[in-house]
């Protein structure tokens, strides 16, 4: 009788682990003293196990006061306690908060947001549990005064002027995106062609769009055609 061959099965060593990832989405690049800043943080669990007793920690950043947070989409806010107990995040789940603060009037340089998360559940990758974001602050004197005053009286650096310009461009772009979002959410075609939209208003809107288009084209020319760094980088690609 032939001997029966038995296959030897290797026990599985695979362990269910949580895999936490923390991100700061679209942090503000530039700000000026007394600006209100908002940072959106998302904690995701990309692992196979439930992440238990998750805690989010964000030390108070230097230069940012009146910190408060919301985890219900901005319906309610509470003072930021430095460490916040999120609790449980299921596999494939996520948790989002918005953190708000006011830039101190005497701050310059950068505001740095540092955040990290912990869990009592074993984690697959610790490198994604911490993140940082920086917001450059335009000096108050440089922002308040005209170009000539900036250069001759306050001795603000040229880099501050460039930062000021980038700030204005960033803010303008954000406003245009916000306006477009409002139009789309309100079904722009119906808004423009509604009964109470007079021909005069429609022409004014049309002129505004044309002016914006020309301004964007001019800005693109300044940023690209007159910038040797842009061409050197383009040629190296």
C-alpha positions as CSV (number, residue, x, y, z in Angstrom):
1,X,0.0,0.0,0.0
2,X,1.5,3.3,-1.1
3,X,2.4,5.6,1.7
4,X,0.2,8.7,1.9
5,X,1.9,11.9,1.2
6,X,0.8,14.8,3.4
7,X,1.5,18.3,2.3
8,X,3.1,20.4,5.0
9,X,1.3,23.8,5.4
10,X,3.2,26.8,6.6
11,X,1.3,28.8,9.1
12,X,0.4,32.3,8.0
13,X,2.4,35.0,9.7
14,X,0.3,37.8,8.3
15,X,-1.0,40.1,11.0
16,X,-3.8,42.5,10.7
17,X,-2.4,46.0,11.1
18,X,-3.7,49.5,11.0
19,X,-2.0,51.9,8.7
20,X,-2.6,55.5,9.7
21,X,-1.9,58.4,7.3
22,X,-2.2,62.0,8.3
23,X,-2.4,64.8,5.7
24,X,-2.8,68.6,5.7
25,X,-4.7,69.4,2.5
26,X,-4.1,72.6,0.6
27,X,-2.5,74.6,3.5
28,X,-2.3,78.3,3.0
29,X,1.1,79.3,1.4
30,X,1.1,82.9,2.4
31,X,-0.6,85.1,5.0
32,X,-0.2,88.5,6.7
33,X,-0.5,89.5,10.4
34,X,-4.1,89.3,11.7
35,X,-5.2,86.9,8.9
36,X,-7.5,84.0,9.9
37,X,-5.9,80.8,8.7
38,X,-7.6,77.4,8.3
39,X,-5.9,74.1,8.0
40,X,-7.8,70.9,7.0
41,X,-6.4,67.7,8.4
42,X,-7.4,64.2,7.4
43,X,-6.4,61.0,9.2
44,X,-7.0,57.9,7.2
45,X,-6.7,54.2,8.1
46,X,-5.4,52.3,5.0
47,X,-4.7,49.1,7.0
48,X,-6.7,45.9,7.4
49,X,-7.3,46.4,11.2
50,X,-9.4,48.9,13.1
51,X,-7.2,51.6,14.6
52,X,-8.2,51.9,18.3
53,X,-7.8,54.9,20.6
54,X,-6.4,57.2,17.9
55,X,-5.1,60.5,19.3
56,X,-4.2,63.5,17.2
57,X,-1.6,65.9,18.6
58,X,-0.9,69.4,17.2
59,X,1.3,71.5,19.5
60,X,0.4,75.2,19.5
61,X,2.3,76.8,16.6
62,X,4.3,79.9,17.4
63,X,2.6,83.0,15.9
64,X,-0.9,81.6,15.7
65,X,-3.4,82.4,18.4
66,X,-7.1,81.7,19.2
67,X,-6.8,78.1,18.0
68,X,-10.1,76.2,17.6
69,X,-11.2,73.2,15.7
70,X,-14.3,71.6,14.2
71,X,-14.9,68.0,13.3
72,X,-18.5,68.4,12.0
73,X,-17.8,70.4,8.9
74,X,-17.7,73.8,10.7
75,X,-21.1,73.6,12.4
76,X,-19.5,74.0,15.8
77,X,-16.0,74.8,17.2
78,X,-14.1,74.1,20.3
79,X,-10.8,75.4,21.6
80,X,-7.9,73.2,20.4
81,X,-6.6,71.1,23.4
82,X,-3.2,70.2,21.8
83,X,-4.2,66.5,21.9
84,X,-7.5,65.4,20.7
85,X,-8.9,61.8,21.2
86,X,-10.4,60.7,17.8
87,X,-11.2,57.2,19.1
88,X,-11.7,54.4,16.6
89,X,-11.1,54.6,12.8
90,X,-12.2,51.6,10.9
91,X,-10.3,49.9,8.1
92,X,-10.6,52.2,5.0
93,X,-12.2,54.9,7.2
94,X,-11.0,58.5,7.8
95,X,-11.5,61.4,10.2
96,X,-11.4,65.1,9.2
97,X,-11.0,68.3,11.2
98,X,-10.5,71.9,10.4
99,X,-8.1,73.9,12.6
100,X,-8.4,77.7,12.7
101,X,-6.3,80.4,14.2
102,X,-5.4,84.1,13.9
103,X,-1.9,85.2,12.8
104,X,-0.2,87.3,15.6
105,X,0.4,90.9,14.6
106,X,4.1,90.9,15.4
107,X,5.0,87.7,13.7
108,X,7.2,87.3,10.6
109,X,8.9,84.4,8.9
110,X,6.9,81.2,9.0
111,X,4.1,79.6,10.9
112,X,4.7,75.9,11.1
113,X,2.0,73.3,11.8
114,X,3.2,70.0,13.1
115,X,0.8,67.1,13.6
116,X,1.0,63.4,14.4
117,X,-1.3,60.6,15.3
118,X,-0.9,57.6,17.6
119,X,-3.0,54.4,18.2
120,X,-3.0,51.5,20.6
121,X,-3.3,49.2,17.5
122,X,-0.1,48.0,16.0
123,X,0.7,50.1,12.9
124,X,2.1,49.0,9.6
125,X,3.9,52.2,8.8
126,X,5.0,54.8,11.3
127,X,6.5,57.2,8.7
128,X,3.0,58.4,7.6
129,X,1.8,59.2,11.1
130,X,3.4,62.7,11.2
131,X,3.3,65.7,8.9
132,X,4.1,69.4,8.8
133,X,3.0,72.5,6.8
134,X,4.5,76.0,6.6
135,X,2.8,79.3,5.9
136,X,5.0,82.2,5.0
137,X,4.1,85.5,6.7
138,X,4.5,88.8,4.9
139,X,5.9,91.4,7.3
140,X,3.2,93.8,8.5
141,X,5.1,97.0,7.4
142,X,5.7,95.6,3.9
143,X,2.1,94.7,3.4
144,X,0.5,98.0,4.6
145,X,2.6,100.5,2.6
146,X,3.1,101.3,-1.0
147,X,5.9,100.1,-3.2
148,X,8.0,103.2,-2.8
149,X,7.5,103.3,1.0
150,X,8.4,99.7,1.2
151,X,11.7,100.2,-0.5
152,X,12.9,103.5,0.9
153,X,11.4,103.8,4.4
154,X,10.9,100.4,5.8
155,X,13.8,98.7,4.0
156,X,11.8,95.6,3.4
157,X,13.7,93.0,1.3
158,X,12.8,92.3,-2.3
159,X,11.9,88.8,-1.3
160,X,9.1,90.3,0.9
161,X,7.8,92.2,-2.2
162,X,7.8,89.0,-4.2
163,X,6.0,87.2,-1.3
164,X,3.5,90.0,-1.3
165,X,2.8,89.6,-5.0
166,X,2.5,85.8,-4.6
167,X,0.1,86.3,-1.7
168,X,-2.1,88.5,-3.8
169,X,-2.1,86.1,-6.7
170,X,-2.9,83.2,-4.4
171,X,-5.7,85.0,-2.7
172,X,-7.1,86.2,-6.1
173,X,-7.0,82.6,-7.4
174,X,-8.8,81.3,-4.3
175,X,-11.5,83.9,-4.7
176,X,-12.0,83.0,-8.4
177,X,-12.2,79.3,-7.5
178,X,-14.8,80.1,-4.8
179,X,-16.8,82.2,-7.2
180,X,-16.8,79.5,-9.8
181,X,-17.8,76.9,-7.2
182,X,-20.8,79.1,-6.2
183,X,-21.9,79.5,-9.8
184,X,-21.6,75.8,-10.5
185,X,-23.5,74.8,-7.3
186,X,-26.2,77.2,-8.3
187,X,-26.4,76.0,-11.9
188,X,-24.7,78.9,-13.6
189,X,-26.7,78.8,-16.8
190,X,-30.0,79.3,-14.9
191,X,-28.5,82.1,-12.9
192,X,-27.2,84.1,-15.9
193,X,-30.3,83.5,-18.0
194,X,-32.8,84.1,-15.2
195,X,-35.7,86.5,-15.7
196,X,-34.3,89.1,-13.4
197,X,-30.9,89.2,-15.2
198,X,-31.1,92.4,-17.3
199,X,-29.1,92.9,-20.5
200,X,-27.1,95.5,-18.8
201,X,-26.1,93.2,-16.0
202,X,-25.2,90.4,-18.5
203,X,-23.0,92.8,-20.5
204,X,-21.3,93.9,-17.3
205,X,-20.6,90.3,-16.3
206,X,-19.3,89.6,-19.7
207,X,-16.9,92.6,-19.5
208,X,-15.7,91.5,-16.1
209,X,-14.9,88.0,-17.5
210,X,-13.0,89.5,-20.4
211,X,-11.0,91.7,-18.1
212,X,-10.2,88.8,-15.9
213,X,-9.1,86.8,-18.9
214,X,-6.8,89.6,-20.1
215,X,-5.3,90.0,-16.6
216,X,-4.6,86.2,-16.4
217,X,-2.9,86.3,-19.8
218,X,-0.8,89.2,-18.8
219,X,0.2,87.6,-15.5
220,X,1.1,84.4,-17.4
221,X,3.4,86.4,-19.6
222,X,5.1,88.0,-16.7
223,X,5.6,84.8,-14.8
224,X,6.8,82.8,-17.8
225,X,8.1,84.8,-20.8
226,X,10.1,87.3,-18.6
227,X,11.5,84.8,-16.2
228,X,14.8,83.2,-17.1
229,X,14.4,80.6,-14.3
230,X,11.2,79.3,-15.9
231,X,12.9,78.8,-19.3
232,X,15.9,77.2,-17.8
233,X,13.7,74.7,-15.9
234,X,11.6,74.1,-19.0
235,X,14.6,73.4,-21.2
236,X,16.0,70.9,-18.6
237,X,12.8,68.8,-18.6
